[in-house]
């Protein structure tokens, strides 16, 4: 046992140590490259919107003051950009490199126009609404779009009805070449109708190309300025070379890498300590469980934990100690398993006793009619008596009745066994319940041997279709009705009803007879629960109610009894119906 404990502890220790080292090494490498890749790609595709996202990510708000890395101030000035942070009242609470003519307080309509047009006065802007600090802030990043201004001037100076005038082509071409770019004029369909400068061959622009140019400028090799003339419908696009320094540096990345290294080393150290503790924590409870398995192998099902084990696991108030709470469900399962094993032993003993009692009862019931048959047989065999025809008929009748009684007992015994073990073939078909029950009751109403009771039927108005085997369903009803007839005095009223209740078809067999005591009620459906009077008719062999219950369950039905002494009995059967 000690060797197993040491082996389990060492196993968990080195497993967690090496697994943690491997995972954190891979994660560190992946995080480093993925972080750098995604940040660069995001900023390239969304420049300058990507820069604004980085600024927001690095902004810290403390006690209403906005703190931003000074490096951003330098970069915004270098790129000729400006930044404003506006609170919910429209007041500028923070700014960098903002032109003097811009307002320090914005009205509602001004902010709405800024959001819709993405412009403030002559500046193009990108805006982001942020609530990560706990208070709503609007970040506005602005820049002077010189390309747009240039296009507007060219359009006024060299254009006519949206196109470049022929006499101005050479003059405009010099200005475009001076910028190192090229100019496209496209019509409403996106076809390039005029091209000037060191033109990159392109015949047309798709509708979404223009949207992409505006929303994701970083995807393109050139800086693209667009000017749309509403009147003519033509669009001018100016492509100029993109400078690498247009991308703002990710000032947070070096610090993020350093923090990531510090975090990884810290986590690694914690992992080593945790793995050692983890080995002891998981190893010791497993030893307790192994001990229980050994006791279970010896047949000690009721001893889950020894007294020493219980002291280790439980406090004085019988609550689990903190370090074992992880195994609460496992320990509970062990106790439940032990209870089930103990209950199984008790059930096995009970079944053995019931089996013995059952066989004793059957032997008794068989012995009595056999004794009668044997006695008459000996009398007939001896030849000492002369028998009249009437006496011989009476002897024959008695022998036949006792034989039928024994045959019925054996058949019912076989039927119960087959029902219990699912060996009885049941072919189901659709049956109209009201008609089936009505015909069954009518059979007893017309039977002259049961005129001492009053039988009646009350049916549901609407048809009730159920899946049933007519033969065995009839047998179940016969057993229930006959039981009510047999065990009640003359004059008893027996009502059989069918009705719908909460999605189920219900059959009620109710009488106002003598009722049953609590013991009889509880044992009514037990096999062979009856008196031992073998002078009863052949149907009364003590298995009728047990058979009825088994047939009901095969039909997915339920049966229950409501009764008390002197107040009659009510049997309720419920079945699913279509």
HUMOKA-V455152 format. One record per residue. RES is the residue in one letter. PHI is phi as a letter, one per 30 degrees, with the letter a starting at -180 (none if undefined). PSI is psi in degrees with one decimal (NA if undefined). OMEGA is omega as a letter, one per 20 degrees, with the letter a starting at -180 (none if undefined). Layout:
BEGIN
res=(RES & RES)
phi=(PHI & PHI)
psi=(PSI & PSI)
omega=(OMEGA & OMEGA)
END
This chain:
BEGIN
res=(X & X & X & X & X & X & X & X & X & X & X & X & X & X & X & X & X & X & X & X & X & X & X & X & X & X & X & X & X & X & X & X & X & X & X & X & X & X & X & X & X & X & X & X & X & X & X & X & X & X & X & X & X & X & X & X & X & X & X & X & X & X & X & X & X & X & X & X & X & X & X & X & X & X & X & X & X & X & X & X & X & X & X & X & X & X & X & X & X & X & X & X & X & X & X & X & X & X & X & X & X & X & X & X & X & X & X & X & X & X & X & X & X & X & X & X & X & X & X & X & X & X & X & X & X & X & X & X & X & X & X & X & X & X & X & X & X & X & X & X & X & X & X & X & X & X & X & X & X & X & X & X & X & X & X & X & X & X & X & X & X & X & X & X & X & X & X & X & X & X & X & X & X & X & X & X & X & X & X & X & X & X & X & X & X & X & X & X & X & X & X & X & X & X & X & X & X & X & X & X & X & X & X & X & X & X & X & X & X & X & X & X & X & X & X & X & X & X & X & X & X & X & X & X & X & X & X & X & X & X & X & X & X & X & X & X & X & X & X & X & X & X & X & X & X & X & X & X & X & X & X & X & X & X & X & X & X & X & X & X & X & X & X & X & X & X & X & X & X & X & X & X & X & X & X & X & X & X & X & X & X & X & X & X & X & X & X & X & X & X & X & X & X & X & X & X & X & X & X & X & X & X & X & X & X & X & X & X & X & X & X & X & X & X & X & X & X & X & X & X & X & X & X & X & X & X & X & X & X & X & X & X & X & X & X & X & X & X & X & X & X & X & X & X & X & X & X & X & X & X & X & X & X & X & X & X & X & X & X & X & X & X & X & X & X & X & X & X & X & X & X & X & X & X & X & X & X & X & X & X & X & X & X & X & X & X & X & X & X & X & X & X & X & X & X & X & X & X & X & X & X & X & X & X & X & X & X & X & X & X & X & X & X & X & X & X & X & X & X & X & X & X & X & X & X & X & X & X & X & X & X & X & X & X & X & X & X & X & X & X & X & X & X & X & X & X & X & X & X & X & X & X & X & X & X & X & X & X & X & X & X & X & X & X & X & X & X & X & X & X & X & X & X & X & X & X & X & X & X & X & X & X & X & X & X & X & X & X & X & X & X & X & X & X & X & X & X & X & X & X & X & X & X & X & X & X & X & X & X & X & X & X & X & X & X & X & X & X & X & X & X & X & X & X & X & X & X & X & X & X & X & X & X & X & X & X & X & X & X & X & X & X & X & X & X & X & X & X & X & X & X & X & X & X & X & X & X & X & X & X & X & X & X & X & X & X & X & X & X & X & X & X & X & X & X & X & X & X)
phi=(none & d & d & d & d & d & d & d & d & d & d & d & d & d & d & d & d & d & d & d & e & d & d & d & d & d & d & d & d & d & d & d & d & d & d & d & d & d & d & d & d & d & d & d & d & c & d & c & d & d & d & d & d & d & d & d & d & c & d & c & c & b & h & i & c & c & c & b & e & e & d & d & e & d & d & d & d & d & d & h & c & b & b & b & c & c & d & d & d & i & d & d & c & a & a & b & h & d & d & d & d & d & d & c & b & c & d & d & d & d & d & d & d & d & d & d & c & h & b & b & h & c & c & d & b & b & b & b & c & b & b & d & d & j & b & d & b & c & c & b & c & c & a & d & d & d & d & d & d & d & d & d & d & d & d & d & d & c & c & a & h & i & c & d & d & e & d & c & d & d & d & d & d & d & d & d & d & d & d & i & b & a & b & c & c & b & c & d & d & j & d & d & c & b & b & b & j & d & d & d & e & a & c & a & c & d & e & d & d & d & d & d & d & d & d & b & d & d & d & c & d & b & d & c & c & b & b & c & c & d & d & d & i & d & b & c & b & c & c & b & e & c & c & d & d & d & d & d & d & d & d & d & e & e & d & d & d & d & d & d & d & d & d & d & d & d & d & d & d & d & d & d & d & d & d & d & d & d & d & d & d & d & d & d & d & d & d & d & d & d & d & d & d & d & d & d & d & d & j & d & d & d & c & d & b & d & d & d & d & d & d & d & d & c & d & d & d & i & c & d & d & e & d & c & d & d & c & e & d & d & d & d & d & d & d & d & d & d & d & d & d & d & d & d & d & d & d & d & d & d & d & d & d & d & d & d & d & d & d & d & d & d & e & d & d & d & d & d & d & d & d & d & d & d & d & d & d & d & d & d & d & d & i & d & b & c & c & d & d & d & d & d & d & d & d & d & d & d & d & d & d & d & d & d & d & d & d & d & d & d & d & d & d & d & d & d & d & d & d & d & c & i & c & c & d & b & c & d & b & d & b & d & d & e & d & d & d & d & d & d & d & d & e & d & d & d & d & d & d & b & d & d & b & c & c & b & b & b & c & d & d & d & d & b & c & b & d & a & c & e & d & d & d & d & d & d & d & e & d & d & d & d & d & d & d & d & c & b & d & e & i & d & c & c & c & c & b & b & a & c & b & h & i & b & d & c & c & b & c & b & b & c & d & d & i & b & d & d & d & d & d & d & c & e & c & d & d & i & c & a & d & c & d & d & d & d & d & d & d & d & c & i & c & e & d & d & d & e & d & d & d & d & d & d & d & i & c & b & b & b & b & b & a & a & e & i & b & i & b & b & c & c & c & b & b & d & b & d)
psi=(-40.6 & -38.7 & -39.1 & -42.1 & -45.4 & -40.4 & -41.8 & -42.7 & -48.7 & -36.9 & -48.4 & -36.4 & -57.5 & -28.3 & -46.4 & -36.0 & -52.7 & -36.6 & -41.4 & -43.8 & -45.0 & -47.7 & -46.1 & -31.0 & -46.8 & -45.3 & -40.6 & -46.7 & -45.6 & -44.4 & -40.8 & -51.6 & -40.4 & -41.1 & -47.2 & -40.6 & -51.4 & -37.2 & -45.2 & -45.3 & -42.2 & -42.5 & -35.0 & -43.8 & -27.3 & 20.4 & 133.1 & 6.5 & -35.5 & -36.9 & -37.7 & -39.5 & -39.5 & -38.1 & -45.3 & -40.5 & -30.8 & 0.3 & 134.0 & 132.4 & 118.0 & 119.5 & 37.1 & -10.2 & 139.3 & 126.0 & 126.3 & 144.9 & 125.9 & -21.1 & -31.1 & -35.4 & -46.3 & -45.3 & -40.2 & -38.3 & -40.8 & -38.7 & 3.7 & 43.3 & 165.1 & 159.6 & 134.7 & 140.7 & 122.7 & 134.0 & -175.7 & -16.1 & -1.1 & 5.7 & 139.7 & 111.5 & -7.8 & 141.5 & 153.3 & 125.1 & 35.1 & 132.3 & 148.6 & -30.5 & -9.8 & 143.7 & 156.0 & -10.6 & 131.5 & 141.4 & 170.3 & -46.6 & -31.6 & -42.3 & -36.5 & -43.5 & -39.8 & -44.3 & -39.0 & -39.0 & -13.3 & 38.4 & 145.4 & 111.4 & -118.6 & 9.5 & 139.9 & 144.2 & 159.2 & 134.8 & 149.6 & 135.8 & 128.9 & 135.3 & 12.3 & -22.9 & -3.5 & -10.2 & 144.0 & 129.1 & 142.7 & 119.1 & 128.8 & 119.4 & 117.2 & 154.7 & 154.7 & 113.0 & 87.8 & -31.5 & -40.1 & -42.2 & -42.4 & -43.5 & -40.8 & -41.4 & -43.8 & -40.7 & -39.6 & -37.9 & -41.1 & -4.4 & 158.7 & 120.3 & 38.4 & -9.7 & 161.4 & 127.2 & 141.4 & -38.7 & -13.6 & 1.1 & -48.3 & -39.9 & -43.0 & -32.2 & -36.5 & -41.2 & -37.9 & -42.7 & -33.3 & -30.0 & -9.7 & 21.8 & -157.0 & 160.7 & 132.4 & 138.4 & 123.6 & 152.0 & -171.1 & -31.5 & -5.6 & 4.8 & 137.7 & 113.1 & -21.0 & 144.1 & 133.9 & 144.7 & -167.2 & 75.8 & 133.2 & 123.0 & 124.2 & 127.4 & -31.4 & 161.6 & 133.9 & 157.3 & -40.8 & -11.3 & -41.0 & -41.5 & -41.7 & -38.8 & -38.9 & -39.7 & -29.4 & 66.6 & -23.5 & -15.3 & -15.0 & 150.3 & -20.2 & 159.6 & 129.6 & 121.7 & 137.3 & 143.2 & 124.7 & 126.7 & 113.0 & -38.3 & -47.8 & -25.4 & -1.0 & 150.7 & 130.7 & 131.8 & 121.9 & 118.8 & 123.7 & 153.5 & 143.3 & 129.9 & 140.7 & -32.9 & -2.8 & -24.9 & 122.5 & 141.3 & 145.6 & 91.0 & -21.3 & -19.7 & -48.8 & -40.7 & -36.9 & -39.4 & -43.8 & -45.3 & -37.4 & -39.6 & -46.1 & -42.9 & -43.2 & -43.2 & -41.0 & -44.7 & -38.4 & -44.4 & -42.9 & -34.8 & -40.6 & -46.8 & -41.9 & -39.1 & -37.4 & -48.1 & -35.8 & -41.2 & -45.9 & -39.9 & -42.9 & -29.5 & -44.2 & -47.0 & -33.2 & -34.3 & -37.8 & -40.8 & -37.0 & -38.0 & -40.2 & -38.5 & -39.4 & -41.7 & -36.9 & -36.8 & -32.6 & -2.7 & 6.4 & 69.5 & -29.1 & -7.6 & 92.5 & -51.7 & 141.5 & 170.8 & -38.2 & -41.1 & -40.2 & -37.7 & -35.8 & -37.1 & -37.0 & 149.1 & -178.6 & -28.1 & 13.1 & 16.2 & 147.1 & 141.3 & 155.3 & -42.3 & -13.9 & 2.3 & -23.1 & -28.1 & 17.0 & -48.8 & -37.0 & -44.9 & -41.9 & -40.5 & -38.5 & -44.6 & -42.0 & -38.4 & -41.1 & -41.4 & -41.9 & -39.2 & -42.0 & -42.5 & -35.1 & -40.3 & -44.9 & -40.8 & -40.3 & -42.5 & -41.5 & -41.4 & -36.9 & -44.0 & -42.9 & -39.4 & -43.4 & -43.1 & -41.2 & -48.8 & -35.5 & -44.0 & -44.1 & -42.0 & -40.2 & -46.4 & -32.0 & -35.7 & -40.6 & -53.9 & -30.5 & -38.8 & -41.1 & -48.5 & -43.3 & -41.9 & -46.7 & -36.8 & -43.7 & -40.3 & -44.5 & -37.1 & -32.0 & -30.9 & 9.8 & -16.3 & 146.9 & 129.2 & 135.3 & 166.2 & -38.5 & -39.4 & -40.9 & -39.7 & -40.7 & -42.3 & -45.8 & -41.5 & -43.4 & -44.8 & -41.2 & -44.9 & -43.6 & -37.2 & -42.6 & -39.3 & -46.7 & -40.5 & -43.1 & -39.2 & -46.1 & -41.8 & -42.2 & -39.4 & -44.3 & -39.8 & -44.3 & -42.2 & -43.6 & -37.4 & -42.5 & -38.0 & 10.1 & 30.1 & -1.3 & 120.5 & 129.2 & 107.0 & 116.4 & 148.7 & 166.1 & 127.5 & 138.2 & 112.2 & -43.2 & -45.5 & -40.4 & -45.7 & -39.8 & -44.7 & -36.6 & -46.0 & -40.8 & -34.0 & -40.4 & -32.7 & -38.0 & -3.1 & 118.2 & -16.9 & -8.1 & 34.0 & -4.5 & -6.4 & 162.0 & 109.8 & 137.0 & 160.6 & 135.6 & 114.9 & 159.5 & 141.0 & -41.5 & 149.9 & 144.5 & 112.8 & 127.2 & 160.7 & 117.8 & 162.2 & 109.2 & -40.0 & -50.2 & -30.4 & -39.3 & -40.5 & -41.2 & -46.5 & -41.0 & -44.4 & -43.1 & -45.0 & -42.7 & -35.6 & -39.7 & -34.9 & -45.6 & -39.5 & 20.1 & 152.2 & 166.0 & 147.6 & -4.0 & 137.5 & 126.5 & 122.0 & 129.1 & 123.7 & 150.2 & 140.1 & 165.0 & 134.2 & 112.3 & 46.9 & 8.9 & 149.2 & 127.4 & 135.1 & 130.5 & 126.3 & 107.2 & 136.8 & 162.4 & 33.0 & -151.1 & -15.3 & -172.5 & 152.8 & 174.2 & -38.6 & -45.1 & -40.7 & -45.0 & -27.4 & 11.6 & -38.2 & 9.5 & 144.8 & 131.7 & 26.4 & 105.8 & 178.8 & 175.3 & 26.7 & 103.7 & 6.5 & -5.7 & 169.3 & 165.6 & -24.7 & -22.0 & 72.2 & 14.8 & 4.5 & 1.0 & -48.3 & -35.6 & -41.3 & -42.1 & -43.5 & -43.1 & -40.6 & -40.3 & -42.3 & -34.8 & -30.8 & 18.0 & 29.6 & 171.0 & 148.2 & 136.2 & 162.1 & 139.6 & 121.4 & 160.8 & 157.2 & 128.6 & -2.9 & 14.9 & -175.0 & 141.9 & 122.9 & 128.8 & 125.0 & 133.3 & 137.5 & 146.1 & 140.9 & 157.0 & NA)
omega=(r & r & r & r & r & a & r & a & r & a & a & a & a & r & a & a & a & r & r & r & a & a & a & r & r & a & a & a & a & a & a & a & r & r & a & a & a & r & r & a & a & a & r & a & a & r & i & r & r & r & r & r & r & r & r & a & a & a & r & r & r & r & r & r & r & a & a & r & a & a & r & r & a & a & r & r & r & a & a & r & r & a & r & r & a & r & a & r & a & a & r & a & r & r & r & r & a & r & a & a & a & a & r & r & a & r & a & a & r & r & r & r & r & a & a & a & a & r & r & a & a & a & r & a & r & a & r & r & a & r & a & a & a & r & a & r & r & r & r & r & a & r & a & a & a & r & r & r & r & r & a & r & r & a & r & a & a & a & r & a & r & a & r & r & a & a & a & a & a & a & a & a & r & a & r & r & r & r & a & a & r & a & r & r & a & r & a & a & r & r & r & a & r & r & a & r & r & a & r & a & r & a & a & r & r & a & a & r & a & r & a & r & a & a & a & a & a & a & a & a & a & r & a & r & a & r & a & r & a & a & a & a & r & r & r & r & r & r & r & a & r & r & a & a & r & a & r & a & r & a & a & a & r & r & r & r & r & r & r & r & r & a & a & r & r & r & r & r & r & a & r & r & a & a & r & r & a & r & r & a & a & a & a & r & r & r & r & a & r & r & r & r & r & r & r & r & r & r & r & a & a & a & r & a & r & r & r & r & a & r & r & a & a & r & r & r & r & r & a & r & a & a & r & a & r & a & a & a & a & r & r & r & r & r & r & r & r & r & a & r & r & r & r & r & r & r & r & r & a & r & r & r & r & r & r & r & a & a & r & r & a & r & r & a & r & a & a & r & r & r & r & a & a & a & r & r & r & r & r & a & a & a & a & a & r & a & r & r & r & a & r & r & r & r & r & r & a & a & a & a & r & r & r & r & r & r & r & r & r & a & r & r & r & a & r & a & a & r & a & a & r & a & a & a & r & r & a & r & r & a & r & a & a & a & a & a & a & r & r & r & a & r & a & r & a & a & a & a & a & a & a & r & a & a & r & a & r & a & r & a & a & r & r & a & r & r & a & r & a & a & a & r & r & r & r & a & r & a & a & a & a & r & r & r & a & a & r & a & r & r & r & r & r & r & r & a & r & r & r & r & r & r & r & r & a & r & r & r & a & r & r & a & a & r & a & r & a & a & r & r & a & a & a & a & r & r & r & r & r & r & a & r & a & r & r & r & a & a & a & a & r & a & a & a & r & r & r & r & a & r & r & a & r & r & r & a & r & a & r & a & r & a & r & a & r & a & r & a & r & r & a & r & r & a & r & r & a & none)
END
